[in-house]
Amino acid sequence: MSRNAKIAYVSLLGLAGLIVLLVGLFTAAFGFFIGLIIAIACWVGSGILARYWEVKK
């Protein structure tokens, strides 16, 4: 897998965390705290993946 593809996957995972956080904040789909926990999990996962693939976030 190319370096740009790895950066794209890490960035998309971070973006997914932001979207989940905003959905939890502004809608009644699920509570804010559930959205916050899922967003933090996405961000931690993207950090771990970035370190494993040796790319910068």
C-alpha positions as CSV (number, residue, x, y, z in Angstrom):
1,M,0.0,0.0,0.0
2,S,1.4,3.4,-0.9
3,R,2.2,6.1,1.7
4,N,-0.6,8.4,0.4
5,A,-3.2,5.6,0.8
6,K,-2.1,5.1,4.4
7,I,-2.4,8.8,5.1
8,A,-5.8,8.8,3.5
9,Y,-7.0,5.9,5.7
10,V,-5.8,7.5,8.8
11,S,-7.3,10.9,7.9
12,L,-10.7,9.2,7.1
13,L,-10.8,7.5,10.4
14,G,-10.1,10.8,12.2
15,L,-12.8,12.4,10.1
16,A,-15.3,9.7,11.0
17,G,-14.6,10.4,14.6
18,L,-15.4,14.1,14.1
19,I,-18.6,13.3,12.2
20,V,-19.8,10.9,15.0
21,L,-19.0,13.6,17.6
22,L,-21.0,16.2,15.7
23,V,-24.0,13.8,15.1
24,G,-24.1,13.1,18.8
25,L,-23.9,16.7,19.6
26,F,-26.5,18.2,17.3
27,T,-29.0,15.3,16.8
28,A,-31.0,13.0,18.9
29,A,-29.8,9.9,17.1
30,F,-27.7,8.9,20.1
31,G,-26.5,10.8,23.2
32,F,-23.6,13.2,23.3
33,F,-21.6,10.9,25.7
34,I,-22.0,7.9,23.4
35,G,-20.9,10.0,20.4
36,L,-18.0,11.3,22.5
37,I,-16.9,7.8,23.4
38,I,-17.1,6.5,19.8
39,A,-15.2,9.6,18.6
40,I,-12.4,9.2,21.1
41,A,-12.2,5.5,20.1
42,C,-11.9,6.5,16.4
43,W,-9.2,9.1,17.2
44,V,-7.2,6.7,19.3
45,G,-7.5,4.0,16.6
46,S,-6.3,6.5,14.0
47,G,-3.3,7.4,16.2
48,I,-2.4,3.7,16.7
49,L,-2.8,3.0,13.0
50,A,-0.7,6.0,12.1
51,R,2.1,4.9,14.4
52,Y,1.9,1.3,13.1
53,W,2.1,2.5,9.5
54,E,4.7,5.2,10.4
55,V,2.8,8.1,8.9
56,K,2.0,11.5,10.4
57,K,-1.5,12.4,11.3
